[in-house]
Amino acid sequence: MQKRIGEILLEAGNIKSEDINKVLDIQKTEGMKRRFGEILMDEEGIAEGDIFRALSTQFNMPLIDMEDFPETLPIEKISFDFLEKKRETLLSLNPDDITHIIRRSCEIKADIVSRDERESGIRAILNFGHTIGHAIETVTGYTTFLHGEAIAIGMHAEAILAREAGLIGSDEVSRIRHLIKTFGLPTEIPADIDLTALFGAMKLDKKAVSGDVKFILPEQIGRVRIQGNILEKVVQQAIKKALSA
């Protein structure tokens, strides 16, 4: 597997063999694309659409992985609109459009992180979908979903929570759900999941303070808020509505 990964990445172009050697210690295919992106972005600032096309094609990974692009959904409406408008060209692996959305996502994230390097404030808004998504990963033992898939489910569930809390309407929830599904990602929490364990895992989220679970909830397409003090029954109601039939 490791040799094949290296061959694919070399064939994608613009990637040095020494960079590939740095990522061939990856033990799980699920973490491959994310780990590769972290190394190249940290050390050389490379965001090549060819890399993502190669990995998406060869390993049947969703092209738009919600771990790579969550910040474009809640923070910038123009990027959300771009994903909706360019659905066909992105799914057909158009290099210009792929590179554009990757670059813009990196720009947004870099701007937010530079303003909050210690994760003490605004940086939390990059975590839309993560409170529930991470809990799903924990409860399922990291074996059922790719990381980006769990975050995608979390984003949909937290959009439902925002609706239940009176922050957004059903139209916004539908747009978020449709966009996630458009790019081949799941939106529903498994019906057989242990809800007691799920709620318990959410309380262990890094954003929780003294047992108060905090969520990053959309107020509209293009704007989110850090929201705590949500009644547990409201959270439970939203989770149940996000369950698969």
BELURZI-V406262 format. One record per backbone hydrogen bond with DSSP energy under -1.0 kcal/mol. NH is the residue of the N-H (numbers start at 1). CO is the residue of the C=O. Records with the same first field share a line. If there is no record, write none. Layout:
NH: CO ; CO
This chain:
5: 1
6: 2
7: 3
8: 4
9: 5
10: 6
11: 7
12: 8
13: 10
20: 16
21: 17
23: 20
26: 23
31: 28
32: 29
35: 31
36: 32
37: 33
38: 34
39: 35
40: 36
41: 37
42: 38
43: 39
44: 40
45: 40
52: 48
53: 49
54: 50
55: 51
56: 52
57: 53
58: 54
59: 55
65: 63
68: 65
69: 65
74: 70
75: 71
80: 76
81: 77
82: 78
83: 79
84: 80
85: 81
86: 82
90: 86
91: 87
92: 88
93: 90
94: 89
98: 94
99: 95
100: 96
101: 97
102: 98
103: 99
104: 100
105: 101
106: 102
107: 103
108: 104
109: 105
110: 106
111: 107
112: 108
113: 109
114: 110
116: 113
119: 116
124: 121
125: 122
126: 123
127: 124
130: 127
133: 129
134: 130
135: 131
136: 132
137: 133
138: 134
139: 135
140: 136
141: 138
142: 137
143: 140
150: 146
151: 147
152: 148
153: 149
154: 150
155: 151
156: 152
157: 153
158: 154
159: 155
160: 156
161: 157
162: 158
163: 159
164: 160
165: 161
166: 163
167: 162
173: 169
174: 170
175: 171
176: 172
177: 173
178: 174
179: 175
180: 176
181: 177
182: 178
183: 179
184: 181
185: 180
189: 242
193: 190
195: 193
198: 194
199: 195
200: 196
201: 197
202: 198
203: 199
204: 201
205: 202
208: 205
209: 212
212: 209
215: 227
217: 225
219: 223
220: 223
223: 220
225: 217
227: 215
235: 231
236: 232
237: 233
238: 234
239: 235
240: 236
241: 237
244: 189
